[in-house]
Amino acid sequence: MSSNQSSNSKATSRKEPAPVSQFPLQAGTALKIVNDLATNFKSRVRFSGHCRDRMKERGIRERDIFNVLKSKRSQIDEGPAQQPSGD
C-alpha cells in the first residue's frame, strides 16, 4: 500500500464526528467542529430550503460553501449559540 493510500484510510476511518463535550461552546471549539464536519462528514451537513434559495440567487454551489467551511483561514464572525435551543 502506498503512503497516499494509507493516509486516505486514516482520514476516513472515523464513522462518526467527535462528540461535543463542551457547553456552552467556545468559538475555537465550534470552528474545529465545523471544519471537521465540512472536511470529513459532508453527508451530515444539511442545507435548508431558504439556504438553497439564497445559494441559487447568488450563484453559490455546495462545493463553494464546503471550501469556506474547511479553510483554516476562514473567519466566522458570529459565535456559537449559548443555549441548547440555539438561542
C-alpha positions, -999 to +999 in steps of 0.1 A: +000+000+000+014+034-009+018+062+017-010+081-001-034+051+003-026+047+040-032+084+047-065+082+029-076+053+050-067+071+082-087+101+072-119+081+065-116+056+095-139+075+117-176+067+111-190+095+133-179+130+142-163+136+176-189+142+203-194+177+216-182+177+252-181+214+259-211+236+265-215+264+260-191+260+231-162+284+228-157+299+193-125+280+187-141+247+195-171+254+173-148+263+144-130+230+148-163+211+148-175+230+116-141+223+099-143+186+108-178+182+095-171+200+063-139+180+057-149+145+069-187+143+072-202+163+043-232+139+042-241+150+077-245+187+067-280+198+056-289+229+037-324+244+044-347+254+016-340+291+025-303+285+022-307+267-011-328+296-024-301+322-014-274+299-029-292+298-062-298+336-062-261+342-056-247+315-078-231+297-049-225+260-050-223+235-022-187+230-031-181+267-025-196+265+009-176+234+019-144+251+007-150+280+030-160+259+060-129+236+055-105+265+052-083+272+083-082+309+072-120+314+072-133+337+099-167+332+114-180+365+130-209+351+149-201+329+178-219+297+187-253+297+204-251+298+241-283+279+247-291+243+237-321+255+218-299+276+196-310+310+210 
